[in-house]
Amino acid sequence: QSQAVESGGGLVEAGGSLRLSCSYSGLTFDDYSMGWFRQAPGQQREGVSCISWNDNSTAYIDSVKGRFTISRDNPKNTLYLQMTNLKPEDTAMYYCATDGSPWRVDCTLRPSDYIAWGQGTRVTVRS
């Protein structure tokens, strides 16, 4: 059974940076696209960014383009999200997850396509 553990969240001032990490065990990590999602209080979970299994494609929601960068280290079974120029509206619980289908050509930002969710790491951006 796969397990994901997120880390790297915290409290930062607006304009600051954080790097989230997600370590996986129990699956063939490099067969699957991976995604970062977030959920603010009272709101639905939304896809933030994803990266394909072979690192050939990435996707971002419009609000984070140019500020966030997703990457993966397959030998380390680890997914990253570098977040810069953080804004108060980025405040949320951030989750990583695994695409339910291996070797998908392009990753998706649909939460329903993902399984094996982590417990989340909280990001709070103070204005």
Buried (B, 14 or more C-beta within 10 A) or exposed (E): EBEBBBEBBEEBEEEBEBBBBBBBEEBEBBBBBBBBBBBBEEEEBBBBBBBBBEBEBBBBBEEBEEBBBBBBBBEEBBBBBBBBEBBEEBBBBBBBBBBEBEEBEEBBBEBEBBEBBBEBBEBBBEE
